Amino acid sequence: MAVLLGGLPAFGDSLKRTEGAWSVVFDQATDRYGHAIMGNVPEWGRLCLSNGDEQVCVTLSKDSVFEDMDPRLFDVDQDGEPEAVVVESKLGLGAALVIYDLQDGSLKRTANPNIGTRFRWLAPIGVADFNGDGDMDVAYVDRPHLAKTLRVWTYRDRGLTEIASIKGVTNHSIGEDFITSSIRTCDGLPEMILNDARRRNIVSVFFEDGKLTYKDLGRYHGPDSVITPPKC
């Protein structure tokens, strides 16, 4: 599943994703953080998650924003209902990956640590059981313009634990309003499709013998070449 390669509503007062009866919305566009890493996409001050019967919202404090271009819906805890998976950034601490779960009329928040420095961002790839152990994992590129490090965190018991990382890949360039990564399944296990560090080639990153490895899939010819990579 592609994380983001177009098809979003026009940027404006809100940004919405739906999956069946479920929806997640970013609204209250703001420039109070002022990173402007995502081109014309604004930062956001509020998130609302709805299951069709009830809607619950979280409004961030003045020192935080949703620094993201796609409010994603994934069933991370495998209970049959999706959670919101988003990027949340804090003044002085940079970005963190955050999961919001609608439970009993409130939003339960799970997050990994912030990167630790202002204006340091992460670009999500998606959610899957990447290592085949039965638990869902969340993958992103940590600082896609600087560190260029893919990190995989497993979700278990309402917590996130990093299980693997690999350097030398990216899925975003400064000012782009899209993320160039996707997920495909080969030989029964998901592979992450993104760019090498120089954005010259497409690469596939996957688990082998419990560790992340990657292979070259050929030249990068723009976002479409990541949406529809060569066959396994």
Buried (B, 14 or more C-beta within 10 A) or exposed (E): EBBBBEEBEEBEEBBBBEEEEBBBBBBBBBEEBEBBBBEEBBBBBBBBBBBEEEEBEBEBEEEBBBBBBBBBBBBBBEEEBBBBBBBBBBBEBBBBBBBBBBBEEEBEEBBBEBBEEBBBBBBBBBBBBBBEEEBBBBBBBBBBBEBBBBBBBBBBEEEBEEBBBBEEBBBBBEEBBBBBBBBBEEEEBBBBBBBBBEBEBBBBBBBEEEEBEBEEBEEBEEBEBBBEBEEE
